[in-house]
Amino acid sequence: MRGHVQGVGFRDWVRRRARDRGVVGSAVNLPDGGVALVAEGPREAVQSLLDTLRSGPTPGEVVGISADWSPATGVEGFRTG
């Protein structure tokens, strides 16, 4: 994700929205100021999370999201670091 998403509580906000949907994974700050999100769960739940990120409102400002769908790897929990 790109935009103003660091230093505004964005990763924790994503973690809570993911947990509400039964999605596991991680949200990690990137050196370029973006956030990398890995989300695993039922496709409908992951799509719902992406839709929420795209439609806002979110902490900060998301200006771009790219998604790459691939098979789940068996991640447990949700990490924000």
DSSP file (Angstrom, degrees, kcal/mol; ACC not computed):
  #  RESIDUE AA STRUCTURE BP1 BP2  ACC     N-H-->O    O-->H-N    N-H-->O    O-->H-N    TCO  KAPPA ALPHA  PHI   PSI    X-CA   Y-CA   Z-CA
    1    1 A M              0   0    0      0, 0.0    34,-1.8     0, 0.0     2,-0.3   0.000 360.0 360.0 360.0 142.4    0.0    0.0    0.0
    2    2 A R  E     +A   64   0A   0     62,-2.6    61,-3.0    32,-0.2    62,-1.3  -0.853 360.0  63.5-118.7 156.7    1.2    3.5   -0.8
    3    3 A G  E    S-A   62   0A   0     -2,-0.3     2,-1.4    59,-0.3    59,-0.2  -0.889 101.1 -30.8 132.6-161.8    0.2    6.8    0.8
    4    4 A H  E    S+A   61   0A   0     57,-1.8    57,-2.1    -2,-0.3    30,-0.1  -0.715  83.7 131.7 -91.4  85.6    0.6    8.4    4.2
    5    5 A V        +     0   0    0     -2,-1.4     2,-0.4    28,-0.7     6,-0.3   0.267  40.1  86.6-125.1   8.6    0.3    5.1    6.1
    6    6 A Q  S    S+     0   0    0      1,-0.2    29,-0.0    -3,-0.2    28,-0.0  -0.926  92.2  14.0-113.9 139.6    3.2    5.2    8.6
    7    7 A G  S    S+     0   0    0     -2,-0.4    -1,-0.2    53,-0.0    53,-0.1   0.662 103.6  90.0  79.2  17.0    3.1    6.8   12.0
    8    8 A V  S    S-     0   0    0     -3,-0.2    52,-0.1    51,-0.1    -2,-0.1   0.255 105.9 -98.5-127.4  10.6   -0.7    7.0   12.0
    9    9 A G  S  > S+     0   0    0     50,-0.1     4,-1.9    -4,-0.1     5,-0.1   0.651  78.8 137.4  80.7  16.0   -1.8    3.7   13.6
   10   10 A F  H  >  +     0   0    0     -5,-0.2     4,-2.6     1,-0.2     5,-0.2   0.918  64.9  50.6 -64.1 -47.3   -2.5    2.2   10.2
   11   11 A R  H  > S+     0   0    0     -6,-0.3     4,-2.4     1,-0.2    -1,-0.2   0.908 112.6  46.3 -62.1 -42.2   -0.9   -1.3   10.8
   12   12 A D  H  > S+     0   0    0      2,-0.2     4,-2.2     1,-0.2    -1,-0.2   0.886 111.1  53.2 -66.8 -37.4   -2.8   -1.8   14.0
   13   13 A W  H  X S+     0   0    0     -4,-1.9     4,-2.1     2,-0.2    -2,-0.2   0.919 110.4  47.3 -61.1 -44.0   -6.0   -0.6   12.3
   14   14 A V  H  X S+     0   0    0     -4,-2.6     4,-2.8     1,-0.2     5,-0.2   0.914 108.9  54.8 -63.4 -43.2   -5.5   -3.2    9.6
   15   15 A R  H  X S+     0   0    0     -4,-2.4     4,-2.7     1,-0.2    -2,-0.2   0.916 109.1  47.5 -57.6 -44.6   -4.8   -5.9   12.1
   16   16 A R  H  X S+     0   0    0     -4,-2.2     4,-2.2     2,-0.2    -1,-0.2   0.916 112.8  47.9 -64.7 -43.0   -8.1   -5.3   13.9
   17   17 A R  H  X S+     0   0    0     -4,-2.1     4,-0.8     2,-0.2    -2,-0.2   0.884 113.2  49.1 -65.5 -37.9  -10.0   -5.3   10.6
   18   18 A A  H ><>S+     0   0    0     -4,-2.8     5,-2.7     1,-0.2     3,-1.0   0.942 110.2  50.1 -65.2 -47.4   -8.3   -8.5    9.5
   19   19 A R  H ><5S+     0   0    0     -4,-2.7     3,-1.4     1,-0.3    -2,-0.2   0.889 104.5  58.7 -59.5 -40.1   -9.0  -10.2   12.8
   20   20 A D  H 3<5S+     0   0    0     -4,-2.2    -1,-0.3     1,-0.3    -2,-0.2   0.782 111.6  42.5 -58.3 -26.9  -12.7   -9.2   12.6
   21   21 A R  T <<5S-     0   0    0     -3,-1.0    -1,-0.3    -4,-0.8    -2,-0.2   0.398 117.6-109.1-101.3   0.6  -12.8  -11.2    9.3
   22   22 A G  T < 5S+     0   0    0     -3,-1.4     2,-0.4    -4,-0.5    -3,-0.2   0.761  70.5 145.4  76.1  24.6  -10.8  -14.2   10.4
   23   23 A V      < -     0   0    0     -5,-2.7    -1,-0.3    -6,-0.1     2,-0.2  -0.787  30.0-164.6 -98.8 138.7   -7.9  -13.2    8.3
   24   24 A V  E     +B   40   0B   0     16,-2.8    16,-3.4    -2,-0.4     2,-0.3  -0.731  36.5  83.6-114.0 166.3   -4.3  -13.8    9.4
   25   25 A G  E     -Bc  39  78B   0     52,-2.4    54,-2.5    -2,-0.2     2,-0.3  -0.997  64.6 -70.4 147.8-139.2   -1.0  -12.4    8.1
   26   26 A S  E     -Bc  38  79B   0     12,-2.3    12,-2.8    -2,-0.3     2,-0.4  -0.993  12.6-153.9-156.8 156.0    1.1   -9.3    8.6
   27   27 A A  E     +B   37   0B   0     52,-2.3     2,-0.4    -2,-0.3    10,-0.2  -0.956  28.3 177.4-133.8 114.8    1.3   -5.6    8.0
   28   28 A V  E     -B   36   0B   0      8,-2.5     8,-2.9    -2,-0.4    53,-0.1  -0.959  30.0-116.4-127.9 134.0    4.9   -4.3    7.9
   29   29 A N  E     -B   35   0B   0     -2,-0.4     6,-0.2     6,-0.2   -23,-0.0  -0.397  29.3-146.2 -64.7 143.1    6.4   -0.8    7.2
   30   30 A L    >   -     0   0    0      4,-2.8     3,-2.0    -2,-0.1    -1,-0.0  -0.808  22.2-116.1-108.6 153.0    8.5   -0.5    4.1
   31   31 A P  T 3  S+     0   0    0      0, 0.0    -1,-0.1     0, 0.0    -2,-0.0   0.770 113.3  61.8 -58.6 -25.9   11.6    1.7    3.7
   32   32 A D  T 3  S-     0   0    0      1,-0.1     3,-0.1     2,-0.0    -3,-0.0   0.420 123.9 -99.8 -83.2   3.8    9.8    3.7    0.9
   33   33 A G  S <  S+     0   0    0     -3,-2.0   -28,-0.7     1,-0.3   -27,-0.1   0.371  89.5 110.4  96.2  -4.3    7.0    4.8    3.3
   34   34 A G        -     0   0    0    -32,-0.1    -4,-2.8   -30,-0.1     2,-0.4  -0.238  63.9-121.1 -90.4-175.3    4.5    2.2    2.2
   35   35 A V  E     -B   29   0B   0    -34,-1.8     2,-0.5    -6,-0.2    -6,-0.2  -0.999  11.4-144.3-130.5 132.7    3.1   -0.9    4.0
   36   36 A A  E     -B   28   0B   0     -8,-2.9    -8,-2.5    -2,-0.4     2,-0.5  -0.863  19.6-164.5 -94.8 126.5    3.4   -4.5    2.8
   37   37 A L  E     -B   27   0B   0     -2,-0.5     2,-0.5   -10,-0.2   -10,-0.2  -0.952  11.8-172.3-115.5 128.5    0.3   -6.5    3.8
   38   38 A V  E     -B   26   0B   0    -12,-2.8   -12,-2.3    -2,-0.5     2,-0.4  -0.990  14.0-179.6-114.7 123.6    0.1  -10.3    3.7
   39   39 A A  E     -B   25   0B   0     -2,-0.5     2,-0.4   -14,-0.2   -14,-0.2  -0.989   6.0-178.2-130.7 126.8   -3.4  -11.6    4.3
   40   40 A E  E     +B   24   0B   0    -16,-3.4   -16,-2.8    -2,-0.4    -2,-0.0  -0.975  33.8  82.5-126.2 138.8   -4.5  -15.2    4.4
   41   41 A G  S    S-     0   0    0     -2,-0.4   -18,-0.1   -18,-0.2   -19,-0.1  -0.955  83.0 -18.0 161.5-171.1   -8.0  -16.6    4.9
   42   42 A P    >>  -     0   0    0      0, 0.0     4,-2.3     0, 0.0     3,-0.7  -0.329  65.3-120.3 -57.0 139.7  -11.1  -17.4    2.9
   43   43 A R  H 3> S+     0   0    0      1,-0.3     4,-2.8     2,-0.2     5,-0.2   0.866 113.0  53.7 -52.8 -41.3  -11.0  -15.5   -0.4
   44   44 A E  H 3> S+     0   0    0      1,-0.2     4,-2.0     2,-0.2    -1,-0.3   0.880 109.6  48.4 -62.6 -37.6  -14.2  -13.6    0.5
   45   45 A A  H <> S+     0   0    0     -3,-0.7     4,-2.0     2,-0.2    -2,-0.2   0.906 112.9  46.6 -69.6 -42.3  -12.8  -12.5    3.8
   46   46 A V  H  X S+     0   0    0     -4,-2.3     4,-2.5     2,-0.2    -2,-0.2   0.906 112.5  50.8 -66.2 -41.0   -9.5  -11.3    2.2
   47   47 A Q  H  X S+     0   0    0     -4,-2.8     4,-2.7    -5,-0.3    -2,-0.2   0.893 107.9  53.0 -63.1 -39.0  -11.5   -9.5   -0.5
   48   48 A S  H  X S+     0   0    0     -4,-2.0     4,-2.1     2,-0.2    -1,-0.2   0.901 108.9  49.8 -61.6 -41.1  -13.6   -7.8    2.1
   49   49 A L  H  X S+     0   0    0     -4,-2.0     4,-2.2     2,-0.2    -2,-0.2   0.934 111.7  47.8 -62.8 -46.3  -10.4   -6.6    3.8
   50   50 A L  H  X S+     0   0    0     -4,-2.5     4,-2.3     1,-0.2    -2,-0.2   0.902 110.1  52.6 -61.1 -41.0   -9.1   -5.2    0.5
   51   51 A D  H  X S+     0   0    0     -4,-2.7     4,-2.1     1,-0.2    -1,-0.2   0.903 109.1  49.9 -61.8 -40.5  -12.4   -3.5   -0.2
   52   52 A T  H  X S+     0   0    0     -4,-2.1     4,-1.9     1,-0.2    -1,-0.2   0.906 110.6  49.6 -64.1 -42.0  -12.3   -1.8    3.2
   53   53 A L  H  < S+     0   0    0     -4,-2.2    -1,-0.2     1,-0.2    -2,-0.2   0.873 114.2  45.8 -64.4 -36.9   -8.8   -0.6    2.6
   54   54 A R  H  < S+     0   0    0     -4,-2.3    -2,-0.2    -5,-0.2    -1,-0.2   0.830 117.6  41.1 -76.3 -31.7   -9.7    0.7   -0.8
   55   55 A S  H  < S+     0   0    0     -4,-2.1    -2,-0.2    -5,-0.2    -1,-0.2   0.678 101.3 158.6 -94.6 -17.9  -12.9    2.5    0.3
   56   56 A G     <  -     0   0    0     -4,-1.9    -1,-0.1    -5,-0.2     2,-0.1  -0.057  66.8-172.0  64.6-171.8  -11.7    4.0    3.6
   57   57 A P        +     0   0    0      0, 0.0    -1,-0.2     0, 0.0    -2,-0.1   0.574  51.4 157.5 -75.4 150.0  -11.8    5.8    5.8
   58   58 A T        -     0   0    0      2,-0.3     2,-0.1    -2,-0.1   -48,-0.1  -0.868  52.1 -84.9-126.7 161.7   -8.5    4.5    7.1
   59   59 A P  S    S-     0   0    0      0, 0.0     2,-0.1     0, 0.0   -51,-0.1  -0.496 104.7  -2.7 -62.1 139.9   -5.9    6.1    9.4
   60   60 A G  S    S-     0   0    0     -2,-0.1     2,-0.4   -52,-0.1    -2,-0.3  -0.478 109.9 -62.0  74.3-147.4   -3.7    8.3    7.2
   61   61 A E  E     -A    4   0A   0    -57,-2.1   -57,-1.8    -2,-0.1     2,-0.5  -0.932  36.9-155.2-145.6 117.3   -4.3    8.2    3.5
   62   62 A V  E     +A    3   0A   0     -2,-0.4   -59,-0.3   -59,-0.2     3,-0.1  -0.809  18.7 168.6 -90.2 124.9   -4.1    5.2    1.2
   63   63 A V  E     +     0   0A   0    -61,-3.0     2,-0.3    -2,-0.5   -60,-0.2   0.464  63.9  19.7-114.9  -5.3   -3.4    6.2   -2.4
   64   64 A G  E     -A    2   0A   0    -62,-1.3   -62,-2.6     2,-0.0     2,-0.4  -0.903  52.5-178.2-166.7 136.1   -2.6    2.9   -4.0
   65   65 A I        -     0   0    0     -2,-0.3     2,-0.4   -64,-0.2    -3,-0.0  -0.999   5.4-171.6-134.6 131.4   -3.1   -0.8   -3.4
   66   66 A S        -     0   0    0     -2,-0.4     2,-0.4     2,-0.0    -2,-0.0  -0.972  10.8-156.0-119.7 142.5   -1.8   -3.7   -5.5
   67   67 A A        -     0   0    0     -2,-0.4     2,-0.4     2,-0.0    -2,-0.0  -0.936  11.6-171.6-121.3 140.2   -2.9   -7.3   -4.8
   68   68 A D        -     0   0    0     -2,-0.4     2,-0.4     2,-0.0    -2,-0.0  -0.944  16.8-151.6-129.2 107.2   -1.1  -10.5   -5.8
   69   69 A W        +     0   0    0     -2,-0.4    -2,-0.0     0, 0.0     0, 0.0  -0.664  29.6 150.5 -84.5 129.8   -3.2  -13.6   -5.1
   70   70 A S        -     0   0    0     -2,-0.4     3,-0.1     0, 0.0    -2,-0.0  -0.948  51.0 -70.1-148.9 166.8   -1.3  -16.8   -4.3
   71   71 A P        -     0   0    0      0, 0.0   -31,-0.0     0, 0.0     0, 0.0  -0.267  59.3 -99.2 -60.7 146.5   -1.8  -20.0   -2.3
   72   72 A A        -     0   0    0      1,-0.1   -32,-0.1   -31,-0.1     0, 0.0  -0.288  23.5-155.5 -63.5 150.5   -1.9  -19.6    1.4
   73   73 A T        -     0   0    0     -3,-0.1    -1,-0.1     2,-0.0   -33,-0.0   0.428  46.8-100.3-109.2  -2.5    1.3  -20.5    3.3
   74   74 A G        +     0   0    0      1,-0.2    -2,-0.0     0, 0.0   -34,-0.0   0.761  54.8 176.3  90.5  26.4   -0.2  -21.4    6.7
   75   75 A V        -     0   0    0    -51,-0.1     2,-0.4     1,-0.0    -1,-0.2  -0.325  16.3-148.6 -60.5 145.2    0.6  -18.2    8.6
   76   76 A E        -     0   0    0    -51,-0.1   -51,-0.1   -52,-0.1    -1,-0.0  -0.952  53.5 -11.9-118.5 141.7   -0.8  -18.0   12.1
   77   77 A G  S    S-     0   0    0     -2,-0.4   -52,-2.4     1,-0.1     2,-0.4  -0.168  86.7 -77.0  71.1-165.7   -2.0  -14.8   13.9
   78   78 A F  E     -c   25   0B   0    -54,-0.3     2,-0.4   -39,-0.0   -52,-0.3  -0.970  39.2-160.9-140.9 122.7   -1.4  -11.3   12.6
   79   79 A R  E     -c   26   0B   0    -54,-2.5   -52,-2.3    -2,-0.4    -2,-0.0  -0.816  11.7-175.7-106.5 140.1    2.0   -9.5   13.0
   80   80 A T              0   0    0     -2,-0.4   -51,-0.1   -54,-0.2   -68,-0.1  -0.102 360.0 360.0-123.9  34.8    2.4   -5.8   12.7
   81   81 A G              0   0    0    -53,-0.1   -53,-0.1   -70,-0.1    -1,-0.1   0.397 360.0 360.0-137.8 360.0    6.2   -5.4   13.0
